[in-house]
Amino acid sequence: MKIRRSERLIDLTDYLENHPYQLVPLTFFAQRYQSAKSSISEDITIIKTVFKKRDLGIVETLPGAGGGVRFMPAISRELAAVYLENLREKLADPQRILPGGYLYLSDILGQPNLLRQVGRLIATQYAGQEIDAIMTMATKGIPIAQSAAYYLNVPYVIVRRESKITEGPTLSVNYESGSVHRIEKMELSKRSLPTGSRIIAVDDFMKGGGTISGMHNLVEEFSGKLVGVTVLVESNDARVDQAEKRFPATSLLNLQAISVEQQKLNIELGNYLEVTDFNPEKQIIE
Amino acid sequence: MKIRRSERLIDLTDYLENHPYQLVPLTFFAQRYQSAKSSISEDITIIKTVFKKRDLGIVETLPGAGGGVRFMPAISRELAAVYLENLREKLADPQRILPGGYLYLSDILGQPNLLRQVGRLIATQYAGQEIDAIMTMATKGIPIAQSAAYYLNVPYVIVRRESKITEGPTLSVNYESGSVHRIEKMELSKRSLPTGSRIIAVDDFMKGGGTISGMHNLVEEFSGKLVGVTVLVESNDARVDQAEKRFPATSLLNLQAISVEQQKLNIELGNYLEVTDFNPEKQIIE
């Protein structure tokens, strides 16, 4: 029994959404729908156009024997700006002010609709780039890492301050915690990361950058390469010049000032929009 | 300019996928596509049929003024069995055996494609039920909680062994850790959970159930109601009879036997398929 185009378009859209960055040969869909490859090509063309028009992401077709169709969940600068402003408004609430100039973020990090936006933003920044894994620090970096992993279709690994018996052998490095100005230790399960991996590091809050610097060292211990760092909120509080940092970080939001006494905070957009290339087709690695 | 059905079907599919459990009035789509509500109704009917046929989830339309369309990401028993067997095979690797009869799970918990399956399974178990939040224990329960939160469209909260300065005021309870047989403390940020919430608790590994019991107490401290417990792997190792437990847990997988000496393990499906009702329409709360 023949499968109609409407059914193919619906299932194709669902399939691509749930398989980002996976190159799927057209023959796979031709068999799935018992339809001619030419019909599938027409379907893809329609989907590609609608995804672009509706800002749902980029559907690209790679020609040739090893070719197929691939979905990149990258959004436009306009939509990214909307997501960022939405996050900024949510965080600009004085009730979030915590002692020590910290921001209460836990609720944000547990809301799936916001995490989808954060993941989409990070995935857009690194769209089409060669990335093997995402690294983050327990505990509050995990939601950020998972949201990005969903859209980039790469695994993420969790660095911890104290290793657990359920981690197996670990590799550890020391780092200076910017928050408490003392040397701490961070560990990662040895088998969790292949040596030579290309890594992006993500975290919820950066103040001074000690944690990021530690993750940088850890990546090097695994003979890997740190290709990017993105944080949800960067705090200017510690007054560390980006240039002085070992690795420049991309921030979605920037905590410019926070006063526990006056219960005031000033949170602006970070440097995300400046550093992000919104034409990922350019950077695709075939 | 008129928007064609093909475009509507693609965008509708994308929209529903990204807004699970959100009741969307047809007028929203009528405006979005400058199309008649009757056309939108026809689109929904097509999508509903394809989603059911392809096992992509349940699209339901609620009639009346307060009505609209809602997507429930629930899968069939057949697809659930495929997901579970896939997970079982991945975990049944003797190299995962860790001292103390633990399983190395960290890699599994960082793979987005597997987390999608876990999330879909948990969301199917609780499909259509009234749930306000998902609770989990740091660190390795977090990926499970987030994967389920994505499909159930509810926030998740993270219980921690030691509170952080970035959590604000916390509520804490003591619990007996099944693994090390000593009394430990677990804390949850006070503002992270409204009192009277209906909660499901999830975790990666249950051995004895001390952590779950602790989360049960914590839910009661928040005057909430624990309506379900689901774990990725339950270990028979501790020989705790389900009946003896304060709260019966649903397990996706069951670690029946593990021998560190012989480097052998026997992992089977848990009780998920027995306890899950695969007809969520029945339990929908209007």
Chai-1 contact restraints between the chains, C-beta under 6 A:
chainA,res_idxA,chainB,res_idxB,connection_type,confidence,min_distance_angstrom,max_distance_angstrom,comment,restraint_id
A,S6,B,L9,contact,1.0,0.0,6.0,A-B,restraint_1
A,S6,B,I46,contact,1.0,0.0,6.0,A-B,restraint_2
A,E7,B,V50,contact,1.0,0.0,6.0,A-B,restraint_3
A,L9,B,S6,contact,1.0,0.0,6.0,A-B,restraint_4
A,L9,B,L9,contact,1.0,0.0,6.0,A-B,restraint_5
A,L9,B,I10,contact,1.0,0.0,6.0,A-B,restraint_6
A,I10,B,L9,contact,1.0,0.0,6.0,A-B,restraint_7
A,I10,B,T13,contact,1.0,0.0,6.0,A-B,restraint_8
A,I10,B,I47,contact,1.0,0.0,6.0,A-B,restraint_9
A,I10,B,V50,contact,1.0,0.0,6.0,A-B,restraint_10
A,D11,B,R54,contact,1.0,0.0,6.0,A-B,restraint_11
A,T13,B,I10,contact,1.0,0.0,6.0,A-B,restraint_12
A,T13,B,T13,contact,1.0,0.0,6.0,A-B,restraint_13
A,T13,B,D14,contact,1.0,0.0,6.0,A-B,restraint_14
A,D14,B,T13,contact,1.0,0.0,6.0,A-B,restraint_15
A,D14,B,L56,contact,1.0,0.0,6.0,A-B,restraint_16
A,E17,B,E17,contact,1.0,0.0,6.0,A-B,restraint_17
A,I46,B,S6,contact,1.0,0.0,6.0,A-B,restraint_18
A,I47,B,I10,contact,1.0,0.0,6.0,A-B,restraint_19
A,V50,B,E7,contact,1.0,0.0,6.0,A-B,restraint_20
A,V50,B,I10,contact,1.0,0.0,6.0,A-B,restraint_21
A,R54,B,D11,contact,1.0,0.0,6.0,A-B,restraint_22
A,L56,B,D14,contact,1.0,0.0,6.0,A-B,restraint_23
A,L98,B,G168,contact,1.0,0.0,6.0,A-B,restraint_24
A,G100,B,I165,contact,1.0,0.0,6.0,A-B,restraint_25
A,Y102,B,T166,contact,1.0,0.0,6.0,A-B,restraint_26
A,Y104,B,G168,contact,1.0,0.0,6.0,A-B,restraint_27
A,S106,B,S189,contact,1.0,0.0,6.0,A-B,restraint_28
A,S106,B,S192,contact,1.0,0.0,6.0,A-B,restraint_29
A,G110,B,P155,contact,1.0,0.0,6.0,A-B,restraint_30
A,G110,B,Y156,contact,1.0,0.0,6.0,A-B,restraint_31
A,G110,B,V157,contact,1.0,0.0,6.0,A-B,restraint_32
A,Q111,B,P155,contact,1.0,0.0,6.0,A-B,restraint_33
A,P112,B,A149,contact,1.0,0.0,6.0,A-B,restraint_34
A,P112,B,Y150,contact,1.0,0.0,6.0,A-B,restraint_35
A,P112,B,N153,contact,1.0,0.0,6.0,A-B,restraint_36
A,A138,B,T139,contact,1.0,0.0,6.0,A-B,restraint_37
A,T139,B,A138,contact,1.0,0.0,6.0,A-B,restraint_38
A,T139,B,T139,contact,1.0,0.0,6.0,A-B,restraint_39
A,I142,B,I142,contact,1.0,0.0,6.0,A-B,restraint_40
A,P143,B,Q146,contact,1.0,0.0,6.0,A-B,restraint_41
A,Q146,B,P143,contact,1.0,0.0,6.0,A-B,restraint_42
A,Q146,B,Q146,contact,1.0,0.0,6.0,A-B,restraint_43
A,A149,B,P112,contact,1.0,0.0,6.0,A-B,restraint_44
A,Y150,B,P112,contact,1.0,0.0,6.0,A-B,restraint_45
A,N153,B,P112,contact,1.0,0.0,6.0,A-B,restraint_46
A,P155,B,G110,contact,1.0,0.0,6.0,A-B,restraint_47
A,P155,B,Q111,contact,1.0,0.0,6.0,A-B,restraint_48
A,Y156,B,G110,contact,1.0,0.0,6.0,A-B,restraint_49
A,V157,B,G110,contact,1.0,0.0,6.0,A-B,restraint_50
A,I165,B,G100,contact,1.0,0.0,6.0,A-B,restraint_51
A,T166,B,Y102,contact,1.0,0.0,6.0,A-B,restraint_52
A,G168,B,L98,contact,1.0,0.0,6.0,A-B,restraint_53
A,G168,B,Y104,contact,1.0,0.0,6.0,A-B,restraint_54
A,S189,B,S106,contact,1.0,0.0,6.0,A-B,restraint_55
A,S192,B,S106,contact,1.0,0.0,6.0,A-B,restraint_56
